[in-house]
Amino acid sequence: MSPSRTVKQEDIKREKDGLDVRADIDRFAREGFESIPADDFERLKWYGIYTQRPKEDGYFMVRIKVPGGRLTGHRLREIGRLTNDYGRGIGDITTRQDIQIHWLRAENLPDLLHRIYDRMGMNQEFSCGDAPRNVIGCPLAGIDREAIVNTAGFALAISEMYRAGGKAFSNLPRKFKTAVGGCRLHCHEPQINDVGLFGVTRKRHSGEEAGLGLVIGGGLRYTPHFAQSLRVFLEPDIELLKTICRGVVTVFRDCEALRHGRLRARLKFHVARVGWSAFRDQLEEQIGFKLEHDDEIVEPEGAEHGDHVGVGEQTDGRRYVGVPIARGRLSGDAMVSLADLAEEFAGAEHAELVATIKQNLIFLNIPPQRVEELCGRLDEMGLPTAAHPLRSQLISCTGIEFCKLAVVETKQRALEILRHLEQTVALDEDVMISVTGCPNSCAQYQIADIGLQGVPVRLNGERSDGFHVFVGGRMGREPQFGRVVIDGDGRKIKVPAVKIHDVIETLLKTYRSEKKDGDRFWTWAERLDISRLAELIAIGTDSSGGAV
């Protein structure tokens, strides 16, 4: 790479690999925050360690990597204790099935890593940085009675493959996201990942055959792209899938053209430039064999905004119990209590919980006769399983409370929106609402039914929080990103945050009054002209209660 074309992060990675910062963490703990070189703050991200806002106060956020979201009771309890010991009792489930805690000091980091690696038997390599991020998966993999294909253990196996690659994968042009699942919901959102593996069926003379499809090059942020299908049929063999994921990330790693600018360094730009067919050729050359081509496998069917929250039967006759977590936030005490409940009701050996990409939590392996009792105990904790549908579908990023990139507050605002809508709007279906603090789309506002992207506004002559409103995002067949609502002059409408709950109430109530048989929110929104959506936002902004 020409020195004139390099960027700062490329220099940092070339001078010292992100994985090598692990050896310095004990020294940082002894010598304090001020001793950490500026470039090592970047490298700490490879272990999920970020400075939080404001950086000069010397606190860190830590993203604990949880492949597939799978946790034992023991692991969740230990994360809860870490949250209480160092994080002021605040923990957040993320949209990639991680758990984030805040308020750590440099001197806390060695103990944090000791407890993650040695007490929990987990690891932190590639929790962030220009590397393969946490591999996400269907939370019911292996136990879903309706699944197309069984992908139990696949997310962990792929994650461990990346980790075993070490420095072969620790210096990518940018982050790299993988999703694998075999359920009919496609709840792992394969179409917005760099690699998305999803369940498919096809007819053969001998009957129906189940396997996996493969999409490549998805991602959101400023320039969202849906992943493109490579039109291949894959046997659900984990060794084959690891080979394919290894091949894709290697093609990405070796694409030097992507290293000339951070904003266009994601795999999606390479795939968009060369096309899916040429990329498939590159992948097959890398792995050394031809894949089974099938031009009928284009996009996942039936993708919904669900993540299995509720009570259902597992393949072994036991039950899963999905718990909506309001905007993904849990206290350390709540994590410990949930871990205790999992062990009490499933037994210590079978106590498993799964974090979902909608920031919820699912208990696994509950005996049928104990489900009602468990739900009662969860109700007593303020975590009802039979909650308003929006409680499981309203998600939020970290926001300006901790994130240096955010421009508005999100977590408390999301809770206020949820509480308002639970009281004012009756729903009997999933409607995804995203509250996102900046254009980076950590809470995926472009694919939400109603997506909020934080922007500053002027209110009574002073700077205040506000949101652009995106409407009608969807995935699956013929996916669409939500349309941003504009005014008559073509400008994005900015809604003051203090009125955003009224705007959403107006949209949802109008949808309920106008919906036809078979409508989902996105099908209704798609029929509306953008001027009608702008009118509804104006009604919500001007109203005192948002009623239509």
C-alpha positions in Angstrom: 0.0 0.0 0.0 1.3 3.4 -0.9 2.1 5.5 2.2 0.1 8.4 0.7 -3.0 6.2 0.6 -2.8 4.7 4.0 -5.1 5.7 6.9 -4.3 6.0 10.6 -5.9 2.7 11.7 -3.8 0.8 9.1 -0.6 2.3 10.5 -1.7 1.3 14.0 -2.4 -2.3 13.0 0.8 -2.5 11.0 3.0 -1.3 13.9 1.4 -3.6 16.5 -1.3 -6.2 16.1 -4.5 -5.7 18.0 -4.2 -9.1 19.7 -0.7 -8.1 21.1 -2.2 -5.5 23.5 -3.3 -8.3 25.9 0.3 -8.5 27.2 0.1 -4.8 28.2 -3.1 -4.8 30.2 -1.6 -5.7 33.5 0.9 -2.9 33.1 -1.9 -0.5 32.2 -3.7 -1.6 35.4 -0.6 -0.9 37.5 0.3 2.4 35.9 -3.2 3.8 35.4 -5.3 5.2 32.6 -2.9 8.0 31.8 -0.1 5.5 31.0 -2.0 4.0 28.0 -0.5 5.1 24.7 -3.1 6.7 22.3 -2.7 3.9 19.7 -3.3 1.2 22.4 -6.8 2.6 23.0 -7.6 1.5 19.5 -6.0 -2.0 20.0 -7.9 -2.6 23.3 -11.0 -2.8 21.1 -9.8 -6.2 19.9 -10.7 -7.4 23.4 -14.0 -5.5 23.5 -12.6 -2.6 25.6 -13.7 0.9 24.7 -13.3 4.2 26.4 -16.7 5.6 27.2 -17.9 9.2 27.1 -16.2 11.4 28.2 -12.9 9.8 27.5 -11.0 12.1 29.8 -12.8 10.7 32.8 -10.9 7.4 32.4 -13.7 4.9 32.2 -14.2 1.9 29.9 -17.1 0.0 28.4 -16.5 -3.7 27.9 -18.4 -5.8 25.4 -18.5 -9.4 26.6 -18.5 -11.7 23.6 -21.2 -14.4 23.7 -21.2 -16.6 20.5 -24.8 -17.3 19.5 -25.9 -15.6 22.7 -25.6 -18.9 24.5 -25.1 -18.6 28.3 -25.1 -21.0 31.2 -26.6 -20.0 34.5 -23.1 -19.9 35.9 -21.9 -17.5 33.2 -24.8 -15.1 33.4 -24.4 -15.0 37.2 -20.7 -14.2 36.9 -21.5 -11.4 34.3 -24.0 -10.1 36.8 -21.5 -10.0 39.5 -19.0 -8.3 37.3 -21.7 -5.7 36.5 -22.2 -5.1 40.2 -18.5 -5.1 41.1 -17.3 -2.7 38.4 -20.2 -1.5 36.3 -22.4 0.3 38.8 -25.1 -2.4 38.2 -25.8 -1.5 34.6 -25.7 -4.1 31.8 -27.0 -4.0 28.3 -27.8 -6.9 25.9 -26.7 -5.8 22.4 -28.1 -6.4 18.9 -25.2 -9.0 18.4 -26.1 -11.1 21.4 -23.2 -9.6 23.5 -23.5 -8.1 26.9 -22.0 -4.7 27.6 -21.0 -3.3 31.0 -19.8 0.2 31.8 -17.7 2.2 34.3 -14.6 0.0 34.4 -11.3 1.5 35.4 -7.9 0.4 33.9 -7.1 -1.3 37.2 -10.3 -3.5 36.9 -9.3 -5.0 33.5 -7.0 -7.9 34.6 -9.7 -9.2 37.0 -12.4 -8.8 34.3 -10.4 -10.9 31.8 -9.4 -13.4 34.5 -13.1 -14.0 35.3 -14.1 -14.2 31.6 -11.4 -16.6 30.6 -10.8 -18.7 33.7 -14.0 -18.6 35.7 -16.5 -18.5 32.8 -14.4 -20.4 30.2 -15.1 -17.8 27.6 -12.8 -15.5 25.6 -12.6 -11.9 24.4 -10.5 -12.0 21.3 -12.2 -10.3 18.4 -14.9 -8.8 20.5 -14.4 -5.7 18.4 -11.7 -4.2 16.2 -11.0 -4.9 12.5 -11.7 -8.6 13.0 -14.5 -11.1 12.9 -17.1 -9.9 15.4 -19.3 -12.0 17.6 -21.0 -14.7 15.5 -24.7 -14.5 16.0 -27.3 -17.3 15.6 -30.8 -18.4 16.2 -31.4 -18.6 19.9 -33.4 -21.8 19.5 -30.7 -23.6 17.3 -31.0 -27.3 18.0 -34.3 -27.2 19.9 -36.8 -25.4 17.6 -39.4 -27.9 16.5 -40.2 -25.8 13.4 -36.6 -25.2 12.2 -35.7 -25.8 8.6 -32.3 -27.2 9.6 -30.5 -27.9 12.9 -27.6 -25.4 13.4 -26.9 -26.2 17.1 -23.4 -25.2 18.0 -22.6 -23.6 14.6 -22.2 -20.1 15.9 -19.7 -21.2 18.5 -17.8 -23.4 16.1 -17.4 -20.6 13.5 -16.4 -18.2 16.3 -13.8 -20.6 17.5 -12.5 -21.1 14.0 -12.0 -17.4 13.6 -10.3 -17.2 17.0 -8.0 -20.2 16.2 -6.9 -18.3 13.1 -5.4 -15.6 15.4 -3.3 -13.1 13.5 -4.5 -14.5 10.1 -7.8 -12.7 10.9 -6.8 -9.9 13.3 -6.0 -7.3 10.6 -9.0 -7.0 8.3 -9.8 -3.9 6.4 -12.7 -3.3 8.7 -15.1 -5.3 11.0 -16.6 -8.5 9.7 -20.0 -9.9 10.9 -21.3 -13.4 10.6 -24.8 -14.8 11.2 -25.9 -18.5 11.0 -29.3 -20.0 11.7 -31.8 -22.5 10.4 -35.2 -21.3 11.7 -38.1 -20.1 9.6 -38.1 -16.6 11.2 -34.6 -15.9 10.0 -34.3 -14.2 13.3 -30.5 -13.8 13.0 -31.0 -11.3 10.1 -28.6 -12.8 7.6 -29.2 -10.1 5.0 -27.5 -7.4 7.0 -24.3 -9.4 7.8 -21.1 -9.8 5.8 -21.8 -13.6 5.8 -25.3 -14.8 6.3 -26.2 -18.5 6.4 -29.9 -19.3 6.5 -32.2 -22.3 6.2 -33.7 -23.2 2.8 -35.7 -26.1 1.4 -35.9 -27.3 -2.2 -37.9 -30.0 -3.9 -36.3 -33.1 -5.2 -37.7 -36.3 -6.7 -37.2 -38.0 -3.4 -39.0 -35.2 -1.5 -38.0 -32.0 0.2 -34.4 -31.3 0.9 -33.2 -29.0 3.7 -30.0 -27.1 3.7 -28.5 -23.6 3.9 -28.3 -20.6 1.6 -25.5 -18.1 1.6 -25.7 -14.3 1.3 -22.6 -12.0 1.3 -21.9 -8.3 1.8 -24.7 -6.9 4.0 -24.3 -4.0 6.3 -26.0 -0.8 7.5 -24.4 2.5 8.7 -24.4 5.5 6.3 -24.7 3.4 3.2 -26.8 0.3 3.9 -26.6 -2.7 1.6 -28.6 -5.9 1.7 -26.4 -9.0 1.4 -26.4 -10.6 -2.1 -27.1 -14.3 -2.5 -24.3 -16.5 -4.0 -27.1 -18.8 -5.2 -25.6 -21.9 -3.7 -27.1 -24.8 -1.7 -25.0 -26.0 1.3 -25.3 -29.1 3.3 -25.6 -28.3 7.0 -22.1 -29.6 7.7 -20.2 -27.4 10.1 -16.8 -28.2 8.6 -18.1 -27.1 5.2 -19.5 -23.9 6.7 -16.3 -23.1 8.6 -14.4 -23.6 5.3 -16.7 -21.2 3.5 -16.6 -18.5 6.3 -12.8 -18.8 6.4 -12.7 -18.4 2.6 -14.9 -15.3 2.7 -13.0 -13.6 5.4 -9.7 -14.4 3.6 -11.0 -12.8 0.4 -12.0 -9.8 2.4 -8.7 -9.6 4.2 -6.7 -9.7 1.0 -8.7 -6.9 -0.7 -6.1 -4.1 -0.4 -8.3 -1.6 -2.2 -10.6 -1.6 0.8 -7.8 -0.2 3.1 -7.6 3.2 1.5 -10.5 4.7 3.5 -12.5 3.7 6.6 -15.9 4.8 5.3 -15.8 2.3 2.3 -13.7 -0.5 3.9 -16.5 -3.0 4.5 -17.0 -6.1 2.4 -20.3 -4.8 1.1 -18.5 -2.3 -1.1 -16.3 -5.0 -2.7 -19.3 -7.2 -3.4 -21.3 -4.3 -4.8 -18.4 -3.4 -7.1 -17.7 -6.9 -8.5 -21.1 -8.5 -8.2 -22.2 -11.7 -6.5 -21.2 -14.0 -9.4 -17.6 -12.7 -9.5 -17.4 -12.9 -5.7 -18.6 -16.5 -5.9 -15.8 -17.2 -8.3 -13.3 -15.6 -5.9 -14.6 -17.6 -3.0 -14.4 -20.9 -4.9 -10.8 -20.1 -6.0 -9.9 -19.4 -2.4 -11.5 -22.6 -0.9 -10.3 -24.8 -3.8 -13.6 -26.4 -4.9 -16.9 -25.6 -6.6 -20.0 -25.1 -4.5 -23.3 -26.5 -5.5 -25.0 -23.7 -7.6 -28.7 -23.2 -7.4 -30.2 -20.1 -9.0 -33.5 -20.5 -7.1 -31.9 -19.7 -3.8 -31.9 -15.9 -3.9 -33.3 -14.4 -0.7 -34.5 -15.8 2.7 -38.3 -16.3 2.8 -40.5 -15.4 5.6 -38.1 -13.1 7.5 -40.0 -11.5 10.4 -39.1 -9.1 13.2 -39.4 -11.8 15.8 -37.0 -13.7 18.0 -39.0 -16.5 19.6 -40.0 -14.6 22.7 -42.9 -16.4 24.4 -43.4 -20.0 25.6 -42.8 -22.9 23.2 -42.1 -26.6 23.0 -38.5 -27.8 22.4 -37.7 -30.9 20.3 -37.1 -32.9 23.5 -40.5 -32.0 25.0 -39.2 -29.4 27.4 -40.1 -25.8 27.1 -38.4 -22.5 26.3 -39.5 -19.3 27.9 -38.7 -16.0 26.2 -38.5 -12.9 28.4 -38.8 -9.4 26.8 -36.2 -7.1 28.3 -37.3 -3.5 28.0 -34.7 -1.8 25.7 -32.2 -4.5 26.5 -31.1 -3.2 29.9 -30.6 -5.4 32.9 -29.2 -4.7 36.3 -26.4 -6.9 37.7 -28.8 -8.1 40.4 -31.4 -9.1 37.8 -28.8 -11.1 35.9 -27.9 -13.0 39.1 -31.5 -13.6 39.8 -32.2 -14.9 36.3 -29.2 -17.2 36.5 -30.6 -18.5 39.9 -34.0 -19.1 38.3 -32.5 -21.0 35.4 -30.7 -23.3 37.7 -33.7 -23.7 40.0 -36.1 -24.6 37.2 -33.9 -26.4 34.7 -31.3 -27.8 37.1 -27.7 -26.6 37.3 -26.6 -29.1 34.5 -29.2 -27.9 32.1 -29.5 -24.2 33.0 -29.1 -22.3 29.7 -30.2 -18.9 28.7 -29.8 -17.2 25.3 -29.5 -13.5 24.6 -31.2 -12.5 21.3 -30.5 -9.8 18.7 -33.7 -8.0 19.8 -32.0 -7.6 23.2 -34.2 -10.2 25.0 -33.4 -13.3 27.0 -34.7 -16.9 26.6 -34.7 -19.6 29.2 -34.1 -23.1 27.8 -34.9 -26.6 29.1 -37.8 -25.8 31.4 -40.0 -28.8 32.4 -43.6 -28.3 31.1 -45.1 -28.6 34.6 -42.9 -25.7 35.9 -43.5 -23.1 33.2 -46.4 -21.4 34.9 -44.4 -21.1 38.1 -41.4 -19.7 36.3 -43.5 -17.1 34.5 -45.0 -16.1 37.9 -41.6 -15.6 39.4 -40.5 -13.5 36.4 -43.7 -11.4 36.8 -42.7 -10.7 40.4 -39.3 -9.5 39.1 -41.0 -7.0 36.7 -40.1 -9.2 33.7 -43.5 -10.5 32.5 -43.4 -13.0 29.7 -46.9 -12.0 28.5 -46.0 -8.4 27.8 -47.1 -5.9 25.2 -45.6 -7.0 21.8 -43.5 -3.8 21.6 -41.6 -4.8 24.7 -39.8 -7.5 22.8 -39.4 -5.5 19.6 -38.4 -2.0 20.8 -34.6 -1.9 20.8 -32.0 0.8 21.6 -28.3 1.5 21.2 -26.2 2.7 24.0 -26.7 6.4 23.1 -25.0 9.5 24.4 -25.0 8.2 28.0 -21.8 6.3 27.2 -21.1 6.3 23.5 -18.6 8.8 22.1 -20.3 8.7 18.6 -23.9 9.2 19.7 -25.5 12.6 19.5 -28.7 12.0 21.5 -29.8 10.0 24.6 -31.5 6.7 23.7 -31.9 4.2 26.6 -34.1 6.3 28.9 -35.9 7.7 25.8 -36.6 4.2 24.6 -38.0 3.2 28.0 -40.3 6.3 28.0 -41.5 5.6 24.5 -42.2 2.0 25.4 -44.2 2.9 28.6 -46.2 5.4 26.7 -47.1 3.0 23.8 -47.9 0.2 26.2 -50.6 2.4 27.7 -52.0 4.0 24.5 -51.7 1.5 21.6 -53.2 -2.0 21.5 -51.2 -4.4 19.3 -51.4 -8.1 18.6 -48.4 -8.4 16.3 -44.7 -7.7 16.3 -43.7 -4.1 15.2 -40.0 -3.3 15.4 -39.1 0.1 16.7 -35.4 1.2 16.8 -34.0 4.0 18.9 -30.6 4.9 17.5 -28.3 7.7 18.7 -26.4 8.4 15.5 -26.2 7.3 11.8 -24.1 4.2 12.6 -27.2 2.1 13.0 -26.1 -0.1 16.0 -29.9 -0.4 16.7 -30.6 -1.1 13.0 -33.0 1.8 12.3 -33.0 1.2 8.5 -34.6 -2.3 8.8 -37.2 -1.4 11.5 -40.9 -0.8 11.0 -40.3 2.5 12.7 -36.7 3.6 12.9 -35.4 6.6 14.8 -32.0 8.1 14.0 -30.8 10.6 16.5 -30.1 14.2 15.4 -29.7 17.5 17.3 -32.6 19.9 16.9 -33.4 23.5 18.0 -36.2 23.7 20.5 -37.2 27.0 22.0 -33.9 28.4 20.8 -31.8 25.8 22.5 -30.1 22.6 21.4 -32.1 19.5 22.1 -32.4 15.9 21.2 -34.4 14.9 18.1 -34.9 12.1 15.5 -35.2 11.5 11.8 -38.0 9.0 11.3 -37.6 6.0 8.9 -40.7 3.9 8.1 -41.4 0.5 6.6 -38.1 -1.4 6.7 -38.2 -5.1 6.1 -36.1 -8.2 5.2 -36.8 -11.5 3.5 -38.2 -11.6 -0.1 -37.8 -8.2 -1.8 -36.2 -6.5 1.2 -36.5 -2.7 1.6 -34.8 -0.2 3.8 -37.1 2.1 5.6 -38.0 5.4 3.9 -36.9 8.5 5.7 -39.8 10.9 6.0 -39.2 14.2 4.3 -41.1 17.5 4.1 -42.4 19.2 1.0 -39.0 20.8 0.3 -37.2 17.4 0.4 -35.6 17.9 3.8 -35.5 15.2 6.4 -38.1 16.0 9.1 -36.6 16.4 12.6 -38.9 15.4 15.4 -38.0 16.8 18.9 -37.4 13.8 21.2 -40.1 15.1 23.6 -42.7 14.5 20.9 -41.5 11.3 19.4 -43.7 9.1 21.5 -46.8 11.0 20.1 -45.5 10.6 16.6 -45.1 6.8 16.9 -48.5 6.6 18.6 -50.1 8.4 15.6 -48.4 6.1 13.1 -49.5 2.9 14.9 -53.0 4.0 15.5 -53.4 5.1 11.9 -52.1 1.8 10.8 -54.5 -0.1 13.0 -57.5 2.0 11.6 -56.5 1.6 8.0 -55.0 -1.9 7.8 -56.4 -4.5 5.5 -56.6 -8.3 5.9 -53.1 -9.7 5.7 -51.4 -6.3 6.3 -48.2 -6.0 8.3 -47.0 -2.5 9.3 -44.6 -2.4 6.4 -47.2 -3.4 3.8 -49.4 -0.6 5.0 -46.6 1.9 5.1 -45.5 1.0 1.6 -48.9 2.0 0.2 -48.6 5.5 1.6 -47.1 8.4 -0.2 -44.2 10.1 1.6 -46.4 13.2 1.9 -49.0 11.2 3.8 -46.3 10.0 6.2 -45.1 13.5 6.7 -48.7 14.6 7.5 -49.0 11.9 10.1 -45.8 13.0 11.7 -47.0 16.6 11.8 -50.2 15.4 13.5 -48.2 13.5 16.1 -45.9 16.4 16.6 -48.7 18.9 17.1 -51.0 16.8 19.2 -51.0 16.5 22.9 -51.9 12.8 23.0 -51.2 11.6 19.5 -54.7 10.2 19.1 -56.1 9.8 15.5 
